[in-house]
Amino acid sequence: MADWVYPLGSAADGCWDVSLGTADSTLVVDGWAHTGLKVASLAPESVVELPPADEERIVIPLSGAFTVTVTDDEHHLAGRRDVFSGPTDVLYSGTGKAVRISSRQGGRIAVATAPAKVHYPTRLITAAETPVELRGAGSCSRQVHNFGTPAALEADRFIVCEVITPAGNWSSYPPHKHDEETDGETHLEEIYYFETRVADVPGGAGPGAKADAIGYQRVYASDERAIDVAAEVRTGDVVLVPYGWHGPAMAAPGYDLYYLNVMAGPGRVRDWLISDDPHHGWVRQSWEGQEVDARLPFGAARVS
């Protein structure tokens, strides 16, 4: 059976901390075909490059500012302090183009990918343009940056967004699936890339505290295909969801949780259509009348 959980370092390749499912990935995951992710930590004045390939890409600063050259066109991404500081500028490259990423000060960069055949133009989406959604309510409140969704970006195959969940909350909940092409559901693989941090809470971890910022991810079978993931996750870890019910993604008390989602599949329609686990879908109705968690939005993001 394929491995669906990749702790930090287990999917490294050369200068890349993570290289999974991309055109140049050397680590092959059985049954994985529609999405990819690369993550790199850049020292000051360093560069990473991706050759032309039949895949579309979106470059996402995790921390720091970057210059991205697509073929001969240079784009400056203002970036952010970290993933908990609100949205960032991102750059969609289109297909069949070389991508060069550099940083004067250094930082961490992610590149989401998907095999694609239809070409769309390179596009910069600024932090100010990024649709920010506060989803759920109460202890299921989370913040979603929808820069790579169909409503925000013209693309061929993938859907890309990032989610921030305050300490103690559950997101990617109720558990849901998107693993078949039916009325009301699309077939999409999904990548979760995680980062965690100690939350800024009264009486929180002070000098000398041995904090270990953790979260948790659950994936389980929706049909005869076996899958059973209950993973403890930290910064740099990746969980692949090929099929099945997935959720919750849990931010442990005391620790905020971030994840980058990359989704794509073989269906004709680029859309995120899901089915809730019928045992838990009723939870959505319980949010009516509840307030959104007052800790949101992170980074004083403008909510659309």
C-alpha positions as CSV (number, residue, x, y, z in Angstrom):
1,M,0.0,0.0,0.0
2,A,1.2,3.5,-0.8
3,D,2.5,5.8,2.0
4,W,0.1,8.8,2.4
5,V,2.0,10.5,5.3
6,Y,5.4,12.3,4.7
7,P,7.0,13.8,7.8
8,L,9.5,16.6,7.3
9,G,12.6,15.3,5.4
10,S,11.0,12.1,4.1
11,A,10.0,13.6,0.7
12,A,13.2,15.8,0.2
13,D,15.0,15.9,-3.1
14,G,18.1,17.9,-3.6
15,C,17.5,21.6,-2.7
16,W,13.8,20.8,-2.1
17,D,12.4,20.0,1.4
18,V,9.3,18.5,-0.3
19,S,9.1,17.2,-3.8
20,L,6.0,15.0,-4.4
21,G,3.9,14.4,-7.5
22,T,5.7,17.0,-9.7
23,A,7.1,16.5,-13.2
24,D,10.6,16.2,-11.9
25,S,9.9,14.4,-8.6
26,T,12.1,11.4,-8.1
27,L,9.9,9.9,-5.3
28,V,7.1,8.0,-7.0
29,V,3.8,7.5,-5.1
30,D,1.8,4.6,-6.4
31,G,-1.6,5.7,-7.6
32,W,-0.8,9.4,-7.4
33,A,-1.3,11.2,-10.7
34,H,-3.0,14.6,-10.6
35,T,-1.3,17.0,-8.1
36,G,2.1,17.9,-7.0
37,L,4.0,20.1,-4.4
38,K,7.5,21.4,-4.0
39,V,8.7,23.3,-0.9
40,A,12.1,24.9,-0.5
41,S,14.0,26.9,2.2
42,L,16.1,29.5,0.5
43,A,19.2,31.1,2.0
44,P,19.7,34.8,1.2
45,E,20.7,35.4,-2.4
46,S,19.9,31.8,-3.4
47,V,17.9,30.5,-6.3
48,V,15.7,27.4,-7.2
49,E,14.6,26.6,-10.7
50,L,12.0,24.5,-12.4
51,P,12.4,23.5,-16.0
52,P,9.5,23.8,-18.6
53,A,7.0,21.0,-18.1
54,D,3.4,20.1,-19.0
55,E,2.2,21.2,-15.6
56,E,0.6,24.4,-14.3
57,R,2.2,25.9,-11.3
58,I,1.4,28.5,-8.6
59,V,4.2,30.0,-6.5
60,I,3.3,30.7,-2.9
61,P,5.6,32.5,-0.4
62,L,5.4,30.8,3.0
63,S,7.8,33.3,4.6
64,G,9.9,36.1,3.0
65,A,9.7,38.0,-0.3
66,F,10.7,36.5,-3.7
67,T,11.4,37.4,-7.3
68,V,9.9,34.9,-9.7
69,T,11.0,34.8,-13.4
70,V,8.6,33.0,-15.7
71,T,10.5,32.6,-19.0
72,D,11.8,36.1,-19.3
73,D,9.2,38.0,-17.3
74,E,10.1,39.0,-13.8
75,H,7.5,39.3,-11.0
76,H,8.1,40.5,-7.4
77,L,6.1,38.8,-4.6
78,A,6.0,41.0,-1.5
79,G,5.5,37.9,0.7
80,R,4.9,37.8,4.4
81,R,6.5,37.2,7.7
82,D,5.0,33.7,8.1
83,V,1.9,31.8,7.1
84,F,0.0,33.1,10.1
85,S,0.4,36.8,8.9
86,G,-2.5,36.9,6.4
87,P,-2.5,36.4,2.7
88,T,0.5,36.8,0.4
89,D,1.1,37.6,-3.3
90,V,1.1,34.5,-5.4
91,L,2.1,33.8,-9.0
92,Y,0.4,31.5,-11.5
93,S,2.8,30.5,-14.2
94,G,0.7,28.7,-16.8
95,T,2.1,25.6,-18.5
96,G,5.3,24.8,-20.4
97,K,7.4,27.6,-18.9
98,A,10.7,27.6,-16.9
99,V,10.3,29.1,-13.4
100,R,13.2,30.7,-11.5
101,I,12.7,31.7,-7.9
102,S,15.2,33.9,-5.9
103,S,15.2,35.8,-2.6
104,R,17.5,38.5,-1.4
105,Q,16.7,37.9,2.3
106,G,15.9,34.2,2.1
107,G,12.7,32.5,3.1
108,R,10.4,29.5,2.5
109,I,8.5,29.0,-0.8
110,A,5.9,26.5,-2.0
111,V,5.0,25.6,-5.5
112,A,1.7,23.8,-6.2
113,T,1.5,21.9,-9.5
114,A,-0.8,19.8,-11.6
115,P,-0.4,18.1,-15.0
116,A,-2.2,20.3,-17.5
117,K,-2.9,20.5,-21.2
118,V,-4.7,23.9,-21.6
119,H,-2.5,27.0,-21.3
120,Y,-3.6,30.1,-19.3
121,P,-1.6,33.3,-19.0
122,T,0.8,34.0,-16.2
123,R,-1.0,35.9,-13.5
124,L,0.0,37.7,-10.3
125,I,-2.6,37.6,-7.6
126,T,-1.7,40.2,-4.9
127,A,-2.4,39.8,-1.2
128,A,-5.0,42.6,-1.5
129,E,-6.8,40.7,-4.3
130,T,-6.9,37.4,-2.5
131,P,-10.5,36.4,-1.4
132,V,-10.4,35.7,2.3
133,E,-13.3,33.6,3.7
134,L,-14.1,32.9,7.4
135,R,-15.7,29.5,7.3
136,G,-17.6,27.7,10.0
137,A,-18.4,29.0,13.5
138,G,-17.5,28.5,17.1
139,S,-14.9,25.8,17.6
140,C,-15.1,25.0,13.8
141,S,-14.1,28.5,12.7
142,R,-11.2,28.8,10.3
143,Q,-9.8,31.3,7.7
144,V,-9.4,30.4,4.1
145,H,-7.3,32.2,1.4
146,N,-9.0,31.3,-1.9
147,F,-6.4,32.6,-4.3
148,G,-6.4,29.4,-6.5
149,T,-10.1,28.5,-6.6
150,P,-12.2,28.7,-9.8
151,A,-13.8,32.0,-8.7
152,A,-10.4,33.7,-8.3
153,L,-8.1,32.1,-10.9
154,E,-8.4,30.9,-14.5
155,A,-6.5,27.6,-14.6
156,D,-6.8,24.2,-16.3
157,R,-6.8,21.6,-13.6
158,F,-5.9,22.5,-10.0
159,I,-7.7,24.2,-7.1
160,V,-5.3,25.7,-4.5
161,C,-6.1,27.4,-1.2
162,E,-4.6,27.8,2.3
163,V,-6.4,27.4,5.6
164,I,-5.5,28.7,9.1
165,T,-7.1,27.2,12.1
166,P,-6.9,28.8,15.6
167,A,-5.6,26.8,18.5
168,G,-8.1,24.2,19.8
169,N,-10.4,24.4,16.7
170,W,-11.3,21.8,14.1
171,S,-11.2,22.4,10.4
172,S,-11.8,20.3,7.3
173,Y,-14.9,19.4,9.2
174,P,-17.4,17.8,9.0
175,P,-15.5,14.9,7.4
176,H,-16.1,14.9,3.6
177,K,-15.0,13.3,0.4
178,H,-14.5,14.1,-3.3
179,D,-13.4,10.8,-4.7
180,E,-15.8,10.1,-7.5
181,E,-17.5,11.8,-10.4
182,T,-21.2,11.9,-9.6
183,D,-24.0,14.4,-9.4
184,G,-22.9,16.9,-6.7
185,E,-19.3,15.5,-6.3
186,T,-16.0,15.8,-8.2
187,H,-13.1,13.4,-8.2
188,L,-10.1,15.3,-6.7
189,E,-6.8,14.2,-5.2
190,E,-5.7,16.4,-2.3
191,I,-2.4,17.4,-0.7
192,Y,-2.2,18.8,2.8
193,Y,1.0,20.7,3.6
194,F,1.2,21.7,7.3
195,E,2.8,24.4,9.4
196,T,2.2,24.9,13.1
197,R,3.1,27.4,15.8
198,V,2.7,28.2,19.5
199,A,-0.5,30.3,19.8
200,D,-0.3,33.8,21.3
201,V,-2.5,33.1,24.4
202,P,-2.5,34.5,27.9
203,G,-0.2,32.4,30.1
204,G,1.2,30.7,27.0
205,A,4.6,29.2,26.5
206,G,7.2,31.5,28.0
207,P,11.0,31.4,28.1
208,G,12.3,27.9,28.7
209,A,9.0,26.2,27.9
210,K,9.5,23.0,25.9
211,A,6.6,23.6,23.4
212,D,6.0,21.1,20.6
213,A,3.6,22.7,18.1
214,I,1.4,19.9,16.8
215,G,-1.8,19.2,14.9
216,Y,-3.7,16.2,13.7
217,Q,-5.1,14.9,10.5
218,R,-7.7,12.1,9.9
219,V,-8.4,10.2,6.7
220,Y,-10.6,7.1,6.6
221,A,-12.3,4.8,4.1
222,S,-15.5,5.8,2.3
223,D,-15.8,2.6,0.3
224,E,-14.0,-0.7,-0.3
225,R,-10.7,1.1,-0.8
226,A,-8.7,0.8,2.4
227,I,-7.2,4.0,4.0
228,D,-6.7,4.8,7.7
229,V,-4.7,7.8,8.6
230,A,-4.5,9.4,12.0
231,A,-1.4,11.5,11.8
232,E,0.3,13.9,14.2
233,V,1.6,16.7,12.0
234,R,4.2,19.5,12.5
235,T,5.7,22.2,10.3
236,G,6.9,20.7,7.0
237,D,4.8,17.5,7.1
238,V,2.6,16.4,4.2
239,V,-0.5,14.2,4.1
240,L,-1.8,12.9,0.8
241,V,-5.5,12.2,0.4
242,P,-6.1,9.9,-2.7
243,Y,-9.7,9.1,-1.7
244,G,-11.9,8.6,1.3
245,W,-13.5,10.7,4.0
246,H,-11.0,13.3,5.4
247,G,-11.2,15.5,8.4
248,P,-11.0,16.8,10.9
249,A,-7.7,18.7,10.7
250,M,-7.3,19.5,14.3
251,A,-5.3,22.4,15.9
252,A,-4.3,21.2,19.3
253,P,-5.0,23.5,22.2
254,G,-2.1,26.0,22.5
255,Y,-1.1,25.6,18.8
256,D,-2.3,27.3,15.7
257,L,-2.5,25.2,12.5
258,Y,-1.9,26.1,8.9
259,Y,-2.3,23.9,5.8
260,L,-1.9,24.5,2.1
261,N,-4.4,22.4,0.0
262,V,-3.7,21.4,-3.6
263,M,-6.5,19.5,-5.4
264,A,-6.9,18.2,-9.0
265,G,-8.5,15.3,-10.7
266,P,-9.4,13.6,-13.9
267,G,-13.0,15.0,-14.3
268,R,-14.2,17.4,-16.9
269,V,-15.2,20.1,-14.5
270,R,-12.7,22.1,-12.3
271,D,-14.9,22.5,-9.3
272,W,-14.8,21.6,-5.6
273,L,-18.0,19.5,-5.1
274,I,-18.0,17.4,-1.9
275,S,-20.2,14.9,0.0
276,D,-20.3,15.0,3.8
277,D,-19.9,11.9,5.9
278,P,-23.7,11.3,6.6
279,H,-22.8,10.5,10.2
280,H,-21.5,14.0,10.8
281,G,-22.9,16.3,8.1
282,W,-25.5,17.6,10.6
283,V,-22.8,19.5,12.4
284,R,-23.0,22.3,9.7
285,Q,-26.5,23.2,10.9
286,S,-25.2,23.6,14.4
287,W,-23.2,26.6,13.3
288,E,-26.3,28.7,12.8
289,G,-26.5,31.3,15.5
290,Q,-22.9,30.8,16.6
291,E,-20.3,33.5,16.3
292,V,-17.2,33.2,14.2
293,D,-14.1,32.8,16.5
294,A,-13.0,36.3,17.6
295,R,-9.4,35.4,17.0
296,L,-10.1,35.6,13.2
297,P,-9.0,36.9,10.9
298,F,-5.3,36.3,11.3
299,G,-3.0,39.0,10.0
300,A,-5.9,41.6,10.0
301,A,-6.8,40.2,6.5
302,R,-9.7,41.9,4.7
303,V,-12.6,39.5,4.6
304,S,-14.7,39.5,1.5
